Amino acid sequence: MKAVVYHGPGDLRIENVEAPVLKEQGDALLKVSYCGLCGTDVKTYRRGHHMFTPPCILGHEVVGRIVEIKGKPEKSDIAVGDEVAVAPYVPCYGCVYCRKDKEELCENKGWIEGAFAEYVRIPSEVLSKGTFRVPSDKHLKLACLSEPLACCVNAVLDSHVGLSDTVMIIGAGPMGLLMLELCKTIGASKILVSEPNALRRSKAAESGALVFDHWDEGADVSSWVKDETDGVGADKVFVCVGTVDAVNSGFGCVRKGGVVNIFGGLPGGSGLTIDPHILHYDEVIVTGSFGFTPRRFHTALTMLTSGTIDVGGIITHEFDIDEAKEAFDMASSGEALKILLKVDGNA
């Protein structure tokens, strides 16, 4: 089968590799229709990643058609011929973190293999816990956003965003824009966005956010947020950029008793300096959100395919699998939002 094989930073190759073999009863074979490029894929391509040892196949925001199931599946509502969205991992439901309702932190996750390929094996546990039917062909592309939107659902629910909240989002890449639309859907009354990239700023403004637009003048973001909130600050701040400076900016934007959610992954070994005054006297909560749960993945898929949330405009580019390197270069350029690889030419 054809696959996009990562051989190291800047080195992607279209290769013919062996198709996956179904190993256990309940395993399924997925013919991939589309797979989205995520920030981790792009970071790995640009500078490597400790979780991905080359040569390997990347890709996990995947949708496609079930073409084979070995034996009788544990999940009876998935059958050969179904179009599905597949969560890239599922929890064990037995470890200490699963028992504490933190399934995204599970120590014994089951994983799918890299999905920038014509076929992917879905292990039986992923088929039974994290594979869900897509209602129709017209929803396939949107369904690729299930995994990233599920991560946002996790963060928004854990941070208790509610009706009439003022939300500050730092970073308006694909994840920040998904967060924006989700907070709107939940009922936030005002959404503020800080983003230096002009394309992303304009997209956030089109979506109804108030956008910090004083980068050339060097104005202070936290002062702008206070001006927009009668001197109070935002109820919830989501830092959707993986830098210490962005997190520090978030501390200056939050109100007393508010929440700063570190949503973007920081490099290992990073350090933050927090004035304990804001934790004790201002009762600011600093938290983080990582990943998703199968339930929230299904919630995201349902929101996407029912029209509850309107995020289709975030998908700006589509490339065939043979154009994978061009797709990654485009994603690295800052001139695109969400990019999909079309793997099945008939999708």
C-alpha positions, 0 to 999 in steps of 0.5 A: 500500500502507499504511505507517507513515511517520516524519515526525520526532520524535513524528510517525508517519502511516499513509499509502498509498504506492506498493508497492515495485518489483522492480529486479534479477534475484533480487529478491523481494517480501515480504508483511509479517506481523509486524514488531517495534519495536526500541530504535532505532525508538523512539529515532528516534520520540522524538528523531530519528536520524542514520541516518533522514531523514524522511519514511521508513519504519522497521522491520527485525525482519520476517517474512512471505511471499514473494509474488513473485520476479523471474527465477531467485533465486540461492538455490534453497531460497527460493520464492514462498509461503515464510514467511521471516525476513529479516535487515535487512542482509547483508555483501559478503564482499569488503571488508577487514572481511569478510575479517577475519571481522568481517562485521557491520562490512562497509562495503558492506552490502546493506539492506532497505527499511523494514518497517512496511509491507504489502510490502517489496522484498528485494534479491537479495543479501539474499534469497540471503545473509540470508533463511531459511524459518520452519518453520511459521505458529506460529513467525512471531511468535517469528521476529521476534526473530531479529535482536535475538537474533542481536545477542546471539549475536554478543556472547555468542560474542565475549565467550566466555561459557562453562559455569559463568560468572557473568554480570552484565547491566546493563539488563533491557529486551528485549535484556537479557532476550534476553541473559539467556536466551541465557546460561542456554542456553549454561550460565552458572551464575549470572546477576545483573541490575541494572534500575531498572524494576520490570516488567523486574526482575520479568521477569528474576527470573521467568527465574531471575536474581538481581536487584539490588532495592535501588534505593530504599535507594540501595545500590551495585550493584558491592558487591552483585555482589561480595557475590554472588560471594564478593568476586570479581566477574562473569566477564562483564558485558554493559552493555545500556543506552546510558549512560556511567554504566551502563558505569562501573557495569560496570567495578565489577562485573567480576572480574580477567581478566573481560570488560566488553561495551558492548552498548548504543549510546552517544550519539556524542561520549560519553567514558569515563574508565577507570582503566588499573590495571584494564586492566593489572594486573587484565587486564580486557578492555573490548569492544563488540558491534554487529550480527550476521552472517547465520550468527548470524541463522540460528543465532538463528532456529533456536534460536527455532523449535526451542525451544532458547531460551524467549523468547516471554514477552518479547513482551508487546504486539501492535498492528495497523498502524493502531495504530502510534502507540499502539504506539510510545507504549507502547514509550516508556512503559516499560510493555512489553517487546517489541511487534510490529506485526501488518501482515497481518491474516490472519497 
